[in-house]
Amino acid sequence: MIVIIANVIDFIAAMIQIWSGTIKKKNRILAAQTVQMGLQILSMGLLGGITGAIGNVLSVIRNMVCYKDWLNWPLKIVFILAQFGLTWRFNVQGALGWVPFWVCAVYIVFMDVKDQIKFKILSTLSYIPWVVYFFMIRSYTGSLFAAITAVTSGWTLILMIRNKEAYDSAATVSEE
């Protein structure tokens, strides 16, 4: 019964996650991800994915800091060290329990990139390891929808790149 309840909660989170894959602006992506992660904290906790839940708690705080443009290298280091320490302390899943740490550490390092396309690449690629993690903790809806979100984010990324190329071409023509 817990698996079903957790998957229903994760389904709601997944709907927000998929929608976030269509968003182009960084601040809106971060806001949607924050709501989604809040729901996933509950789902992962119910399924025993403690390091994933811990990672999401830190990610919610991290996203709020980034949303306010307060993220700097000292805070990045604090977030990474906090996640490392909490993962070390509470990990009962072996190598699988380290997946949230690695995904979040890479995300933290690059998340303050100003280029919207580079941020979208980071956001898109960060969903791929979650597909495996969710599946392994029996969050089947989380796994399925992380995969769908990676695809929708990838499609949005292609559209963003095409539009940028069209914009850059138009700017070059008008300068001549």
N, C-alpha and C positions, 0 to 999 in steps of 0.2 A: 504494500500500500504506500509506503514511503517513497518508493521508486516512482510510482505513478504521480503522487503529489509533487515531487521534485521536478518531474518532467513537465507537468502542467505549468508550474511556475517558470521553468526554463522556456517553455513555449511562448509565454508572454514576453519574456526577455528576448527571445529570438525574433519576435515580430518587431521589436524596437531595434534590434541588431540589424535586421535586414533593411529596415527603413534607413538606418544610419549609413548603409552602404550606398545609398543614392544621394547622400548629402555631399556637397562640394566644399563648404566652408568649414575651416578647422574648428572654430569655436562651437559651431552647431554639432559637428561630429563628436566633440568632447562632451557636450551636454547630453546628447543621446546615449553615448557610451556610459556615462555616469549612472543614468537611470537603469540601463540594461545591466550593468555590473551589480547594482544594488540588489536586483532580483536574483541574479546568478549567485551572489553570496549566500542567499538563503537556500537556493537549490543545491549548490555544491556542498554546503554544510550538512544538509539532509542526507546527501549521498556519500559522505565521508571524504570528499575532496577538500580537505582542510587547507592544504597549501594553495589551492586554487581560490578558495574563499578568502584566505589571508591576502593573497595577491590582489584580489579584487577590492578589498578594503583599502589597501594602500593605493590602488589605482584610482579609486574614487577621490581620495585626498589629493593625489598627484594631479588628476585632471582638473580639480578645482584650482589648484595652485597654477597650473599651466593656463587655464582659462583666464585667470587674472593677470597673466604675463609676469608672474613672480618666479617662474622656474629659472634657476641658475645652476651652475655646476656644483656648488656646495650642497644645494638641496637635492640635486640628482644623486649625489654620492650618499646622502642621508637616506633617500628612498631605497636605493640599491642595497645599502648595508642593512637597513631595517628588514627588507624582504629576505635578504640572505640569512640574517639571524633568525627570523621567524620560521623560515623554511627549514633551517638546520634544526631548530628546536622542535617543531611540530610535524615534520615529515614522517609519515608512516607508510608511504607508498613507494619507497625506493627511488629508482631513476625517474619514474613517472612523476613523482612529487616535485621534482626539480624543473619540470617543463614550465610551470607558471613563472618561476623565478627567471629563467632564461628569456622567455618571451617578454616579460615585463622589463627586465634589465635592458635589453636591446631597445625596446620602445622608449624607455626613459632617456637613454642616451641621445636618441634622434628626434624626440617628439617636439622639440622647440624649433624645428626647421621652419623657416618662413615661407618657402616655396610650397604652394598648395598641392602641386603635383607630387613632389617628393613626400609630403606628408601623407597623401593618399596612397602612395606606394607602400610606405611604412604601415599604415593602417590596414591595407589589404593583406600584406604578407603576414602580419601578426595574427590573423585568424587561422592560418593553416595549422600551426601546432595545436591550437585549441581543438581542432577537429578530432585529433587522436586522443587528447586528454579527456574531453567530454565522453567520448565513446568508452574509454577504459573505466571511467567511474560510473558508467551506465546512464549518463545523461544523453540519451539517444536523440532527443529533440535538440539539445545543445550542439551535439556533433553535426547533425544534419544541417541545422541552420547556420552554424559557423561556416560550413562548406558553401551553402547558398550565399551567405554574406560575402565570402571571399570572391565568388563569381560575380555578384552584383557590384561589388566594389571594383573588381577588375574591369567590368564593362564601363562603369562610370569613369574610371581612370583612362580607358581608351578614348572615351568621349572628351574628357578634359584635355588630353594630349592633342587630339584632332582639332579641337576648338582653339587651343593655344597656337598650333601650327597655322591655322586659318587667320587668327588674329595677328601673328607675327608676319605672315605673308602680306596681309592688308597694310600693316604698318610700314613694311619695306617698300611697297608700291607707292604709298602716299608720300614717302620721303623722297622719291626719285623725281 
